[in-house]
Amino acid sequence: MERVVTINLNGNPYQLEEPAYDALRAYLDRARGALTANPDQSEIIRDLEQAIADKCGGYLSPSKSVVNASEMTRILEEMGPVEGESTD
């Protein structure tokens, strides 16, 4: 049995197993840290949340409503690390 957490990703509700939530939260915390000096941090985080939400949607169906830890691991691997300031 796994605890399920309901979250809001860019305005859309999703249910995640607790380890999936922990991984997502750590990823977004690292992203915020990497983007601290970026004036577009909030917009970039919203874009990341939307991209993650879109990927979560691919794992859900009428008979499956929870994203599990292994699925979240794949999603975050696809997203890749968030780089800091742009070098424009």
Stockholm file with secondary structure:
# STOCKHOLM 1.0

chainA/1-88         MERVVTINLNGNPYQLEEPAYDALRAYLDRARGALTANPDQSEIIRDLEQAIADKCGGYLSPSKSVVNASEMTRILEEMGPVEGESTD
#=GR chainA/1-88 SS CCCEEEEEETTEEEEEEHHHHHHHHHHHHHHHHHTTTCTTHHHHHHHHHHHHHHHHHTTCBTTBCEECHHHHHHHHHHHCCCCCSCCC
#=GC SS_cons        CCCEEEEEETTEEEEEEHHHHHHHHHHHHHHHHHTTTCTTHHHHHHHHHHHHHHHHHTTCBTTBCEECHHHHHHHHHHHCCCCCSCCC
//
